[in-house]
């Protein structure tokens, strides 16, 4: 496949592409499908991903995967999506298994999981890494979304974490929407840009869509900008 020399021309004054070295995405469902697509378009060199599920018909209303992947693994769908959007320039390393604390983490992690307990396991493992850089936790239901960001310099993750038992269950037919997953997926990749490009960012963002309501906390300004 031919190299696209002008692929990142519109980005050259926004971020040094060399900063986009590697990132791990844990969970490739609704949010994860959007995140992988955008990271690939953005130009990440390496994407490592974990998910043990197959794409089922009911997933189509909240993921960006084509119907041709029904019955196939989400890792396969995400891999092929990444290859298509990156012109095969992104190296996608997918694992068709559930992440657990026996697995090595990347210094940059985006969690797109459907349970809080595993999110905490990821966070605790990430905190033990001496060279950790960025952890972005993306959450959503049908009409709201939430993003918690941790770095070595700023971390208030515990403040925004609750157990699975504390979350009021919703009927399976009203848990996810494509617009909520796309919005929080886009915000998550924007947050990757903010942190790696040394831009200001909010450590916590919550958004509601009925009607539109956005709440932000903890504005972090890089020292060079203070």
C-alpha positions in Angstrom: 0.0 0.0 0.0 1.4 3.4 -1.0 2.6 5.7 1.7 0.5 8.8 2.1 3.0 11.6 2.4 0.5 14.4 3.1 -1.6 12.4 5.5 -0.8 14.5 8.6 -0.3 17.8 6.9 -3.2 19.4 8.9 -1.7 18.2 12.1 1.9 19.5 11.7 1.4 22.6 13.8 -0.8 20.9 16.4 1.3 18.0 17.7 4.6 16.4 16.9 3.6 13.0 15.4 6.6 11.4 17.2 4.7 11.9 20.5 2.1 9.4 19.3 4.2 6.3 20.0 2.0 3.8 21.7 -1.3 3.5 23.6 -3.3 0.6 25.1 -7.1 0.4 24.8 -8.9 -2.0 27.2 -12.4 -2.7 26.0 -13.4 -2.6 22.3 -17.2 -2.2 22.6 -19.1 1.1 22.0 -16.5 3.5 23.3 -13.5 1.4 22.3 -14.6 1.1 18.7 -14.7 4.9 18.4 -11.4 5.3 20.3 -9.5 2.9 18.1 -10.8 4.5 14.9 -9.8 8.0 16.0 -6.4 6.9 17.4 -5.6 5.3 14.0 -6.6 8.4 12.1 -4.6 10.5 14.5 -1.5 8.5 13.6 -0.5 6.4 16.7 2.4 4.1 15.8 1.2 1.3 18.1 -2.2 0.4 19.5 -2.4 -2.5 22.0 -5.9 -3.7 22.7 -7.8 -6.2 24.9 -11.3 -7.6 24.6 -12.6 -11.1 24.9 -16.1 -10.6 23.3 -17.5 -11.2 19.9 -19.6 -8.7 18.0 -23.3 -9.5 18.3 -26.3 -8.0 16.5 -27.4 -6.0 19.5 -23.9 -4.3 19.7 -24.5 -2.6 16.3 -26.5 0.3 17.8 -23.5 1.5 19.9 -20.4 0.5 18.0 -18.8 1.8 14.8 -18.1 -1.7 13.4 -19.8 -2.8 10.1 -22.4 -5.5 10.1 -20.0 -7.9 8.3 -18.2 -8.5 11.6 -21.2 -10.0 13.4 -20.0 -13.2 15.0 -16.4 -12.2 14.8 -14.3 -11.0 17.6 -14.2 -7.3 18.5 -10.4 -7.5 18.3 -10.6 -8.6 14.7 -13.1 -5.8 13.9 -10.9 -3.2 15.7 -7.8 -4.5 13.9 -9.3 -4.2 10.5 -10.8 -0.8 11.3 -7.4 0.4 12.4 -5.7 -0.9 9.3 -8.3 0.7 7.0 -8.1 4.1 8.6 -4.3 4.2 9.2 -3.4 3.0 5.7 -1.8 0.1 7.6 0.7 2.4 9.1 -0.5 1.7 12.7 0.7 -1.5 14.3 -2.3 -3.0 16.0 -1.6 -5.7 18.6 -4.9 -7.2 19.7 -5.5 -9.8 22.4 -8.7 -11.8 22.3 -8.9 -12.1 26.1 -10.0 -10.2 29.1 -7.3 -7.9 30.7 -6.3 -8.9 34.2 -3.5 -7.8 36.5 -1.2 -10.5 35.2 -1.0 -8.6 31.9 1.6 -5.9 31.3 0.3 -2.3 30.9 1.4 0.4 28.5 2.5 3.8 29.9 -0.6 5.3 28.1 -3.9 3.5 28.8 -7.5 4.2 27.9 -10.1 2.1 29.7 -13.4 1.6 27.9 -14.8 -1.2 30.1 -18.3 -2.1 31.2 -17.5 -2.7 34.9 -16.0 -0.6 37.6 -14.1 -3.3 39.5 -11.8 -4.0 36.5 -11.3 -0.3 36.0 -9.9 -0.1 39.5 -7.7 -3.1 38.8 -6.3 -1.3 35.8 -5.8 1.9 37.8 -4.0 0.1 40.6 -1.7 -1.7 38.2 -1.0 1.5 36.3 -0.1 3.3 39.5 2.7 0.8 40.2 4.4 1.6 36.9 7.4 3.9 37.5 7.3 5.2 33.9 3.5 5.6 33.7 2.3 8.6 31.7 -1.4 8.8 31.2 -4.6 6.9 32.2 -7.9 8.0 30.8 -11.0 6.2 32.1 -14.1 6.6 29.8 -17.6 5.8 31.0 -21.1 6.2 29.7 -24.7 5.1 29.8 -27.4 5.9 27.2 -27.6 9.6 27.8 -24.6 10.6 29.8 -20.8 10.2 29.8 -17.9 10.7 32.1 -14.1 11.0 31.8 -11.5 10.7 34.6 -7.9 11.5 33.8 -4.8 10.5 35.8 -1.1 11.4 35.1 2.0 11.1 37.2 1.6 14.8 38.1 -2.2 14.8 38.7 -4.3 12.0 40.1 -7.7 12.1 41.9 -9.0 8.8 40.5 -10.4 7.6 43.8 -12.6 10.6 44.1 -14.6 9.6 41.1 -14.8 5.8 41.5 -17.7 3.8 42.8 -18.3 0.1 43.1 -20.4 -1.8 40.6 -22.9 -2.4 43.4 -23.4 1.3 43.9 -24.5 1.9 40.3 -28.2 1.7 39.8 -28.9 -1.0 37.1 -30.6 0.0 33.8 -32.5 -2.2 31.4 -30.2 -3.6 28.8 -32.3 -1.9 26.1 -31.3 1.6 27.4 -27.7 1.3 28.5 -25.8 2.6 25.5 -26.3 4.9 22.5 -24.0 5.5 19.5 -24.0 9.3 20.2 -23.0 8.9 23.8 -20.2 6.4 22.9 -19.0 8.6 20.0 -18.9 11.8 22.1 -17.0 10.3 25.0 -14.7 8.4 22.6 -13.9 11.7 20.9 -13.4 13.5 24.1 -11.0 10.7 25.3 -8.8 11.0 22.2 -8.9 14.8 22.5 -7.6 14.3 26.1 -4.8 12.1 24.8 -3.8 15.0 22.5 -4.1 17.6 25.4 -1.8 15.6 27.7 0.8 14.5 25.2 0.9 18.0 23.5 1.3 19.7 26.9 -2.1 21.5 26.7 -4.5 22.5 29.5 -7.1 19.9 30.4 -9.8 19.1 32.9 -9.1 16.2 35.2 -12.8 15.3 35.3 -15.6 15.8 32.9 -19.2 14.7 33.1 -21.8 15.3 30.4 -25.6 14.8 30.2 -27.5 14.8 27.0 -31.1 15.3 28.2 -30.8 18.3 27.9 -27.1 19.0 27.1 -25.2 19.7 30.3 -21.4 19.7 30.8 -19.6 19.7 34.2 -15.9 20.2 34.5 -13.6 20.0 37.4 -9.8 20.4 38.1 -8.3 22.5 35.3 -4.7 21.4 34.9 -2.3 23.8 33.3 1.1 22.6 32.3 3.8 24.4 34.2 5.2 25.9 31.0 1.9 27.7 30.5 1.4 29.0 34.1 
